[in-house]
Amino acid sequence: MTRHLLTTVSVVCESDMMLSASYVTPVTLGTFQAVGMLQITFKHGATWCYSDVTHSVWNEFCEAESQGKYYLQNIRGKYASVRIA
């Protein structure tokens, strides 16, 4: 039986549209997966999950001068998503 662990990294967003973001990546027996799930909580109260987001997109999102602009240009509408709250 294969055991899966989840690693989670969270940041507080410095954006006028977002409160926080988390990136969850599955890890199987020490191997790193190239994609994960991005969860963003917006200031208006909604939380959305975006699937199959690459680790490089997560890094770029975290390092962006404006996380809101990065989200609008590179994430919204480009990944399968579901509102969870």
Secondary structure, 3 states (H helix, E strand, C coil): CCCEEEEEEEEECCCCCEEEEEEEEEEECCEECCEEEEEEEECCCCEEEEEEEEHHHHHHHHHCCCHHHHHHHHCCCCCCEEECC
